[in-house]
Amino acid sequence: MGNQLRELAAAGQSVWLDNIKRSMFASGELQTLLDAGLRGMTSNPTIFEKAIGHGSDYDAQINELKGSVTDPVALFEALAIRDIRSACDAFKPVFESTGGLDGYVSLEVSPTLAHDTAGTIAAAARLWKAVDRPNVMIKIPGTPEGCPAVRATIAAGINVNVTLLFSVDRYANAATAYIEGLEDRVKAGLPIAGIASVASVFVSRIDTAIDKTLDARIAAGEGDLAALRGKAGIANLKLTYQRFEQLFHGERFKALKAKGAAVQRPLWASTSTKNPAYDDLMYVVTVVGPDTVNTMPPNTLEALLDHGNVKPDTIHADLPGATASIEALAAKGVILHDVTEQLVAEGVASFAASFNDMLAAISGKQRELAGTRP
């Protein structure tokens, strides 16, 4: 196994795993990755749908709770919270050795609350209390309704992973919500040291969506477009990082930092390469920078450890080229803002569908284990 995770840590970027399943704790799979330098873990409804809805890892606990917990949502939370607690405990040495910089495990509020500010605030507080670990992060979508919930949740002293961010503007809204939450605590005379947050900016889905549009136009006979394929995602992350530096290296945050506040790190999400024609690590090696996180699915993490070539500070490379790529797409009528707004809507819908599929799978498991399933 390679030394790439430690090389990235030395360059200021932490690697987290975008996956969780119960079997990885007892099998030693997670410990092997921890020994290699893994520094955190994220989950989402799709990951839990795959973990709980397929296979038998969770049958024993479902059977154990039979009769006492019948509501599928409550049962899901019981299953998920056990896994999140186990993961938090596994990452506790990382949390302690990094002084609270890393070692976090993320659990998402129900995606059905993506447009419900009050419901999200209540769910975040309930999950935080239920997990009862200082290194859990509650994931809240960065929708217009989610950002006020981020502010309130940070003000309550709860760690937050703001998810489903695509555009620079949406990222800036999430970062501002974090800053405002800290300012609210300062006004209330409460401490702000020890509160952690990341802002998850998705990348590969941008290229997938834009490439689909470009390919259709190329197939229709329009030329001069092929060179724009696969350019927008990385360019968007580079421009997002510039906004991060403006927000967290400026005067406003300087006052909070003096009181012990930590920066909200940008987290690069959806970093697996979907197009086999592209480099399998294109969303990893090109966006290395200080104060960042890259959360990788297992296949991307395996590729990194197998043949990844780490170079520090690639996030600052060719910034004029990043701007030029976005402008060239706009000149051809492909507006990044419009694409990213559509991706937010699709992401919320996709996670909600996965959540509902998971609840249906849990109900099916309940019937099967009770002997009532045909």
Steps between C-alpha positions, in 0.01 A plus 500: 500500500637840400581803711275739307262577788784628716644693205165672454479573874844662480367715214207612717231271361324232705355191337167371625317188382160549338358168616380315807386145558480297817726219382801732460543537877539134598683398182790735563437682171455837669800452729722426199397831345552682829851359518560631146400852601122525446371795704121496485181353356184622333164335441186588309157345438621315190788342692268387780243375248764272349635390837168430673280407205732236356652209688450385857741716706213673677258209539607422857431852626173524306395171658616622841284813470199311365193601697666788686574711191255468214522834321745462207648850551564436870645158415730651236629753749567225754697304239689803371580643842661174609728510195579870539588451867728207412669707231539801732665275757733356235601851391535634855882461500515708179269759654721527806838488323398777255357722772149473358599578141406154373351173617141597412215277383200656325133408539240672283162632607213358299519633142122546515577805718712674234246784471392506867717729712331435836481125438869487411603694812298263720632187325861618525467560874331162552762304303788684670359404840426143394849428362659672802852519360710818469632390159170456321397751232137549409450538124261774391433580132607845386162591358348846559305346787798298620743789548297667779492157665879483469529837673269396784668160541848652517366756749383204709857368509442204267752392234358531147586359158317717247423273205371514142691812404585544131549867414739759642203710610335210685833425664534864610149490651593190701829650618324823600241300696785338695661837573167649606435205732833561671425872526166417661681297766745781566211745546342254744825477698556135403833340403574425135817293532450132423212542253580340165344528155567408139327615182454212255536611138410235241710470187457201266126552454573840344715350226254215446214746444694741280667225297156355426390834356821544302491144364144549375600818318814336357287208376270752332796629302608799704877532506745673732359345816706189572780695669252622765410151623609414853617852580226659710514289816862563592478863389202547732693358797796729432271803493322378814834478678574859404174604666595292807826693530318831470251408772730333750814707453313830529436741784155370593621149580823630653302623801341157545831320456643709783230352722592143403284438193611243244462564128220313327698285259380441145436129449519364146219246453388272220865456403475168317555531125181402320638506144744210440673710234622740771778448752366308799658751741419821313292631792770417754848598380386828339335653808753459781525800729531614862191479722311262270343156525445247221238236578545201270291192430685170544598457134658847480681451829636167375621666179671775699683248720595293197639760261425853618769762447457775760618853426438778754287807427359397162184690595683823407631374166378678185230715656470709181433174315220415743331834439552463124332157500185636667494800265549280193205284602287809557595627155354177361179543699587259783449704815659339806257665743200349321662156497586509869152616603351204314751267670395623845137415422599161360725428798226572751257283303754217464583488870129515589435207265785302656363579846154377403645189333691427819187535713321260266788254529490524879125435500562197279769375738262542792235289326755242394645458847150489651408219262221696334671575170383277212 
